[in-house]
Amino acid sequence: MNTRIVAAAALALGLALSASVSQAQRSTRRFPSSETIPAPSITPYGGYMVFGDILNGPLGTRLSTTASPVYGAQVNLPIGSTLSIVGNLAYSQPSLQVGIPILGGIDFGKADVWMYDAGLQFSAPVMTGQRSITPFVQAGVGGMKYNVQVSGVNTNASNLAFNAGVGADLPLAQNIGLRVMAKDYIGKFDVNEATSIDYSAKNTNNIALSVGLKLGF
């Protein structure tokens, strides 16, 4: 009887160890080590952008661009397990609006706005059960180019823009994930280039909220 009990216990222990090793091997394949360099990726995205005021005038008047959809694509080129070089191109077409106290905002034109930049991304993968969520922060520098159209007259203006972003990547399948991100473009509209008027506008925050499909390759 004792021999049978010992044999049964040994068999059960052997099966448990085998299952444990098999599970560990599956886990190793599914969750690569933190030293593994991720694959390059491209993320087409869409969202909504809230622009800051272009300039503020006397008696509470202001010139601004309305909130509008934004579309773009971002490329990630990893140079380490947590550090990447990022490049970004985005487009939005807000309306031009003059703000007048009591009357509110009045649309009088539109603008094509291109945003382009490059920078660095630092990410920190977090394992949550069967999924790996990767929060990240970004910082970079680039530009914003405006093509302003008012009553059939076109004018252009470009300005330097620093940017900072925060977001997270959520895996959906192998080499496919969902990216959610908030990004702030900090710049100053070049009134002189657009209108030939010697006026220095203030720095504004232009915030893009987006969701994209991250594709590894």
Protein Blocks (a to p, Z undefined) as FASTA:
>chain_A
ZZmmmmmmmmmmmmmmmmmmmmmmmmmmmmccfkbccdddddddddddddddfbdceehi
acdddddddddddddddfbfkbccdddddddddddddddehklpadfbdcdddddddddd
ddddddehjbccddddddddddddddddeehiacddddddddddddddddfbghiacddd
dddddddddfklmnopacdddddddddddddddddZZ
